[in-house]
Amino acid sequence: MSSFFASRWVEHPGHVTELDGGLPGGFRAAGFAGGIKPSSRPDVGLMVCDEPGVTSAARFTRSGVLAAPVVVTMERCRLDGLRAVVVNAGNANAATGRRGLDDAAKMQGAGAIAAGVREDTVAVASTGVIGVPLPMGALVRGVLGASGELRADGDRDFAAAIQTTDAFEKRASLSVALGGGIVRVSAQAKGAGMISPEFATLLCFVQTDAVMSAQTCELLLGVTIKRSFERISVDGQLSTNDTVILQASGTSGVRVEPETDDEVRLGEALDAALRQLALMIVHDGEGSKRVGRVVVRGGNIDAAVAVARAVANSPLVKTALHGGDPNWGRIAQAVGMALPGTAPLALDIAIEGVPVCSGGGVVPFDRAALERAVARDEVEYEVGLPGEGAETELFFSDFGHGYVTINAEYTT
């Protein structure tokens, strides 16, 4: 069985082969314990592309309270030619005012010195506690330490350095067969809480050695995050720091031109990788036991999206998922909250393919069989709305005692 493409909701493309690890050509990475976290775990990551002709694309949170590293990266970087990424965990550098912006700029400068590149080609990202100034001594110590440990197989250390409440690493290393030859793709992500379908507290960094224009990077990243990071929810909370970056070194010599089969094939590989990483984030939802997928069909797209979010973010649905309880009335309640009206809604609901509600009324079903089905690690819900045309999906984690414990004690 595939070790990375583990979810039944992610198709493993036939032209994609999993690798044990390592980065595509032209990239080096490292993680280092600078001392931002109270533990001795790595908390500063450095990713460097040694190719001056690198192309890139980036996406950021839509929060109205943007963290300082997001602001600095958006305003001071050439987002189409990023050479390096500096990331710290343990401190979000968000809601920190002018000092936070100055610290993020200094973080960028330290990264430029460490990588030997221009400041405007260095992206910065942070994750951790909000509203606490970034300890710059520890940050700089971490950047300098990481610069001395950069390796072509440093992706595991980099992935470890960007984690906060993550229970396990989220990392991919793939070989992709294109018509013009073989290219490599790697990715490192973090996230377990403060995950919302508006974009997911997540960070993700993707590297490839394919030759691509910045426009192709932009297209592929935009398309693939719509089916991955924009389709997940742990707790419905929009982060201040979300950042996703794609870099292409071009060292393979395999050129991916627009509107070609190779663009499609590389897009399929990226789509599968990011979709699986997104599901890993949901599986790692703080204290999570199970993952749900809600598919909404019918009505218009705005209604379908509203229903999907209402179901995925409902504490009642999420606790039922945690307990393995096929209580479909909670789904009906969430739908009704999303679509208020003056007449009963003729909706359909199915759980694991078993119809439980049709036209707004109950359908007889084998409860014992359904209880066995919802005791699995992944549970699928389907909602049918009156009308035709729209379809959307959302992946979400359950709510259990662990989520309350982790977040009640997060800063203590």
Buried (B, 14 or more C-beta within 10 A) or exposed (E): EEEBBBBEBBBBBEBBBBEEBBBBBBBBBBBBBBBBBEEEBBBBBBBBBBBEEBBBBBBBBEBEEBBBBBBBBBEBBBBBBBBBBBBBBBBBBBBBEEEBBBBBBBBBBBBBBBBEBBBBBBBBBBBBEBBBEBBBEBBBBBBBBBBEBBBBEBBBBBBBBBBBBBBEBBBBBBBBBBEBEBBBBBBBBBBBBBBBBBBBBBBBBBBBBBBBBBEBBBBBBEEBBEBBBBBBBBBBBBBBBBBBBBBBBBBBEBBBEEEBEBBEBBBBBBBBBBBBBBBBBBBBBBBBBBBBBBBBBBBEEEBBBBBBBBBBBBEBBBBBBBBBBBBBBBBBBBBBEBBEEEEEBBBBBBBBEBBBBBEBEEBEBEEEEBEEBBEEEBBBBBBBBBEEEBEBBBBBBBBBEBBEEBBEEEEE
